Amino acid sequence: MKFLKIFPVKTKDTSSEGQQLALYRKTGDINLLGTLYEPYMEMVYAICYKFLKKEDESKDAVMQIFEKLVSDLKRHEVENFKSWLHSVARSHCLMQIRSRHVFIVNEEIPETYGSTEFQNEEWEHSINLNSQLDSLEKCLEILVLEQRVTVELFYKQEKCYKEISGQTGFDLNKVKSYIQNGKRNLKICMDKNGSI
């Protein structure tokens, strides 16, 4: 995990994450963002490894996510950096997996690809993931409009509560409630369909 120690060591910043994020949006200082990101790199790596199952791909993903933050955090006001980052990492990995399998059809896999057992494992993992994503899409459709809209804006477009409130016209507290209830209803729906 030595690759995680890539940012220069600085003295502990006593300002809050919110203040650091605001300062980054104002200055665009990459070192400031690096200092903010570094304590969470192990968490991001763990999330990536859980989904991608490969050490090198997970390491690359940690760096790709940091590069994504460079531009995303200039546009988004984030209230809870850790949970937002968790969501970003998870979305990034799901998109990686989805893009890895969407265009593969059985005829395109060369016979020398590896053992049949490995191919079957990868194929089953791909089918299972695509099944879960399909189930998630179907469950999203059954949510009430307010829940569906806020959940999609929060998780798919990675908007913060304030941005969602501004975009939809929903009260800030209602936005939080819609997202929380939407998440709960999605989990119930997916549990019923055996997708989790």
C-alpha positions in Angstrom: 0.0 0.0 0.0 3.0 2.3 -0.4 1.5 3.8 -3.5 -1.0 5.5 -1.2 1.7 7.8 0.2 2.1 10.0 -2.8 1.3 13.4 -1.4 3.9 15.5 0.4 3.6 15.3 4.2 2.2 18.4 5.7 1.3 19.5 9.2 -2.2 18.6 10.2 -4.6 21.2 8.9 -7.0 22.2 11.7 -9.7 23.7 9.4 -12.8 21.6 8.8 -13.2 19.6 5.6 -15.9 22.0 4.5 -13.5 24.9 4.9 -10.8 23.0 3.0 -13.3 22.1 0.2 -14.4 25.8 -0.1 -10.7 26.9 -0.2 -10.0 24.3 -2.9 -13.0 25.5 -5.0 -11.6 29.1 -4.6 -7.9 28.4 -5.3 -7.8 25.1 -7.2 -4.7 24.1 -5.2 -4.0 20.5 -6.0 -1.9 20.0 -2.9 -4.8 21.1 -0.7 -7.0 18.6 -2.5 -4.3 15.9 -2.0 -4.2 16.6 1.7 -7.9 16.3 1.9 -8.0 13.1 -0.2 -5.0 11.2 1.4 -6.7 10.1 4.6 -9.5 8.4 2.5 -7.2 6.7 0.0 -7.2 3.4 1.8 -11.0 3.5 2.0 -11.2 4.3 -1.7 -8.8 1.5 -2.5 -10.8 -1.0 -0.4 -14.0 0.0 -2.2 -12.3 -0.4 -5.6 -10.8 -3.7 -4.7 -14.1 -5.0 -3.5 -15.6 -4.3 -6.9 -12.7 -4.7 -9.3 -11.1 -7.7 -7.6 -7.7 -6.8 -9.0 -4.9 -4.9 -7.2 -3.5 -3.0 -10.1 -6.9 -1.9 -11.4 -7.9 -0.8 -7.9 -4.7 1.2 -7.6 -5.3 2.8 -11.0 -8.9 3.6 -9.9 -7.7 5.4 -6.7 -5.7 7.7 -8.9 -8.4 8.1 -11.6 -10.9 9.0 -8.8 -8.5 11.7 -7.5 -8.2 13.1 -11.1 -12.0 13.1 -11.3 -12.2 15.1 -8.0 -9.9 17.8 -9.4 -12.7 18.9 -11.7 -15.8 17.7 -9.9 -15.1 19.4 -6.6 -14.7 22.8 -8.4 -18.4 22.3 -9.5 -20.0 20.6 -6.6 -20.6 21.8 -3.1 -20.1 18.7 -0.9 -21.5 18.6 2.6 -20.1 15.2 3.7 -16.9 14.5 1.9 -16.5 10.9 3.1 -19.9 9.7 2.1 -19.8 11.6 -1.2 -16.4 10.1 -1.9 -17.7 6.6 -1.1 -20.5 7.1 -3.6 -18.1 8.5 -6.2 -15.7 5.5 -5.8 -18.6 3.0 -6.0 -20.0 4.6 -9.1 -16.6 4.8 -10.7 -16.1 1.0 -10.1 -19.5 0.1 -11.3 -19.0 2.0 -14.5 -15.6 0.3 -15.0 -17.2 -3.1 -14.6 -20.1 -2.3 -16.8 -17.9 -0.9 -19.6 -15.6 -4.0 -19.3 -18.5 -6.4 -20.0 -21.1 -4.6 -22.1 -19.3 -5.1 -25.4 -18.1 -8.7 -24.9 -20.0 -11.4 -26.6 -19.0 -15.1 -26.3 -17.6 -15.4 -29.9 -15.1 -12.5 -29.2 -13.3 -14.3 -26.4 -10.3 -16.1 -27.8 -9.9 -19.8 -26.8 -6.5 -19.0 -25.2 -8.2 -16.5 -22.9 -7.5 -18.7 -19.9 -9.0 -21.6 -18.0 -12.7 -22.4 -18.6 -13.3 -22.1 -14.9 -11.9 -18.6 -14.9 -14.0 -17.6 -17.9 -17.1 -19.0 -16.2 -16.4 -17.1 -13.0 -15.9 -13.9 -14.9 -19.0 -14.5 -17.0 -21.2 -15.3 -14.0 -19.9 -12.2 -12.1 -20.7 -10.1 -15.2 -24.2 -11.6 -15.5 -24.8 -11.2 -11.8 -23.7 -7.5 -11.9 -25.7 -6.7 -15.0 -28.7 -8.4 -13.4 -28.3 -6.3 -10.3 -28.0 -3.1 -12.4 -31.1 -4.0 -14.4 -33.0 -4.7 -11.1 -31.8 -1.4 -9.7 -33.1 0.4 -12.8 -36.5 -1.4 -12.5 -36.7 -0.6 -8.8 -35.9 3.1 -9.5 -38.9 3.3 -11.8 -41.3 2.2 -9.0 -40.2 5.0 -6.6 -42.4 8.0 -6.2 -41.3 10.8 -8.5 -39.7 12.9 -5.8 -37.7 10.0 -4.5 -36.6 8.8 -7.9 -35.5 12.3 -9.0 -33.5 13.1 -5.9 -31.9 9.7 -5.7 -30.8 9.9 -9.3 -29.4 13.4 -8.9 -27.6 12.5 -5.7 -26.1 9.1 -6.7 -25.9 9.3 -10.5 -25.1 12.9 -11.0 -23.3 13.3 -7.7 -25.1 16.5 -6.8 -25.2 17.7 -3.2 -28.4 18.4 -1.2 -28.3 22.1 -1.9 -27.8 21.7 -5.6 -30.7 19.2 -5.8 -32.9 21.6 -3.8 -32.0 24.4 -6.2 -32.6 22.3 -9.3 -35.9 20.7 -8.2 -37.3 23.4 -6.0 -37.8 20.9 -3.1 -37.1 22.1 0.4 -33.6 21.1 1.6 -35.0 18.9 4.4 -37.5 17.3 2.0 -34.5 16.5 -0.3 -32.7 14.6 2.5 -36.0 12.8 3.4 -36.7 11.8 -0.2 -33.2 10.4 -0.6 -33.2 8.5 2.6 -36.7 7.0 1.9 -35.8 6.4 -1.7 -32.7 4.4 -0.6 -34.7 2.4 1.9 -37.4 1.6 -0.7 -34.7 0.6 -3.3 -33.2 -1.8 -0.8 -36.6 -3.3 0.0 -37.4 -3.7 -3.7 -34.0 -5.2 -4.6 -34.3 -7.6 -1.6 -37.7 -8.8 -2.8 -36.1 -9.4 -6.3 -33.2 -11.3 -4.7 -30.7 -8.8 -6.2 -28.6 -8.0 -3.1 
